[in-house]
Amino acid sequence: MAADTDGSTVLGAEEIGAGLGERATLVQFSSAFCQPCRATRRVLEEVSGMVEGVAHVEIDAEAHLDLVRRLNIMRTPTVLVLDGRGAVVRRASGQPRKADVIAAIGAAVA
């Protein structure tokens, strides 16, 4: 994990365990028994399927406690929106609305 010149957190493919999307990446921190995590997964998969160059990566928070601590993830689901370079441009906890995810992607690719 690195910091960009503007101080934003930058994550690489090695840290999230998957390739970054060409335009944006939706990184979802989940836990096994989290009901809102399942609904969040469906929303993020649907949106990433609609927008070319956007990837969805789900991370099991319990299996990646070091990353959870470094990113100050306090609850699941938490979604980080990364731009094409891997910089965190948006962050939200709880189950997102589809319109909010689309708007966050718009901010990431602008």
Helices and strands as residue ranges (DSSP letters): E 2-3, E 9-10, H 13-16, E 24-30, H 35-50, E 54-60, G 61-64, H 65-70, E 78-83, E 88-93, H 98-109
